[in-house]
Amino acid sequence: METRITKIRDLDYQTNVSSVIERIAASEKNRKIKCLNIGCGKEVIPYFLKNSNCDFYGADNLPYLKYAKNLKKCNLERDRIPFKNNSFDIAISVFVLEHLKNPANLFKEAKRVLKKGGLLIFLTPNSNHPVFWLGRRLPFLRKLYCRLTNNKFQQEFEAYWNCNTSKEIIKSLRGYNIRKIFLFGSLGAYLPCNSILQKLLMKIYSPYTFLDMAQKK
């Protein structure tokens, strides 16, 4: 059966993801659910999930992080994530896939550490969005955008765009039951500009972000 992608101009992904996780947490009355944040950076708990009733763990490979019991160091492109098989209820990855040369390892390892029926949630940009499409072909535009918006994160981390189209994402989710794929946003939301131009550009529907939810079979 063909996977349906729901296109929405405005989607509050933070509330959407938070509500899904809270529903799962509420269904487990006798224990806290375990959530793994893959590519967590400094935030083992994503800022929009601070109030979630979960035990959070993280995995990343940044040299300045202080690794501990709940935060493990690993190369997401090639290493085995240092957590046991079938040990997490949820795995989440927020704007990480686009920065991996080998995103297939993330999907493989997420599937390994998730329990049967566990949920993988990830956000990643749509590489066919005009801003990203131009940025990939004209790298100087990406550098200019980073300077204009003071986007230090994008300056620090290179983007490879190896799993950022609907076809690539669906192919990577083989072995999962795809629950939802949203494609949302509008052109004006991603461009630095004055408020009048912003409002005009917001009328141009050009979705720039995927929100995906898939269950381990």
Secondary structure, DSSP 8 states (H G I E B T S, - for coil): -----EEESS--HHHHHHHHHHHHHHH-SSS-EEEEEET-TT-SS-GGGTT-SEEEEEEE--TT---BTTEEE--TTTS--SS-TT-EEEEEEES-GGG-S-THHHHHHHHHHEEEEEEEEEEEE-TTSHHHHHHHH-HHHHHHHHHHHT-HHHHHS----SS-SHHHHHHHTTTEEEEEEEEE--GGGGS---HHHHHHHHTS----EEEEEEEE-
